[in-house]
Amino acid sequence: MTFDNALDLSDQDWATLDKALTGPGTAQVDVSWLDGYLVGLSLQPQPLTGSAWLSTALGVTPQDPQIAPLCERRLQGLRAALRSQSWWDPFIRAEPDEAGPATAEQLSQTLVPWVAGLDQALHDFALPQVEDDPAWMMVLARLYRHLPPDNDQDREVVALLNEAHPLSTLEDAVDELTACVGELWDLVPHPQ
């Protein structure tokens, strides 16, 4: 199964969002960060109604009228893909030459905006029913290894994960991101 093309965003849609989010008077949010944030929202047991969450995500009320409908469409598509265990593609900014082998540090630098967006959504809209679940924390660790470590313990966890779950290409890393999100979806009780 694949992502519903009617709900997917085109390259032009992503460019529109990018321009709208980085113009004067905006939150200056990276579109990759926003996609990670939307994925975090898609994990909620109940869909968030309307786009009231947008001002929370962006820190400002978006002025461009195209932002909310594009975000809502992406959010709806992500939820549908996760519910049906379909393929979906995170929006990651990457240069064409990043398709080949890369170090763990290079991969993390590419993925950090997306993972930071996901992390922010999970902080803004917590999922208390799973936050203490060891399986949930392990999956988050696999994702959060791409964020800058805060202390020596975080650095040790990152080193262990890089050894146990090595990633050598951006494709590997993106596959790992989507697998982790699927595992997180499965851990959250969603109504049928």
SULURLIN-V45540 format. One record per backbone hydrogen bond with DSSP energy under -1.0 kcal/mol. NH is the residue of the N-H (numbers start at 0). CO is the residue of the C=O. Records with the same first field share a line. If there is no record, write none. Layout:
# SULURLIN-V45540
NH=CO, CO
This chain:
# SULURLIN-V45540
6=3
7=3
13=9
14=10
15=11
16=12
17=13
18=14
19=15
20=16
21=17
25=22
33=29
34=30
35=31
36=32
37=33
38=34
39=35
40=36
41=37
43=40
53=50
56=52
57=53
58=54
66=63
69=65
70=66
71=67
72=68
73=69
74=70
75=71
76=72
77=73
78=74
79=75
80=76
81=77
82=78
83=79
85=80
86=0
91=89
97=94
98=95
101=167
106=102
107=103
108=104
109=105
110=106
111=107
114=110
115=111
116=112
117=113
118=114
119=115
120=116
121=117
122=118
123=119
124=120
129=126
130=126
132=129
136=132
137=133
138=134
139=135
140=136
141=137
142=138
143=139
144=140
145=142
146=143
154=150
155=151
156=152
157=153
158=154
159=155
160=156
161=157
162=158
163=159
164=160
172=168
173=169
174=170
175=171
176=172
177=173
178=174
179=175
180=176
181=177
182=178
183=179
184=180
185=181
186=182
187=183
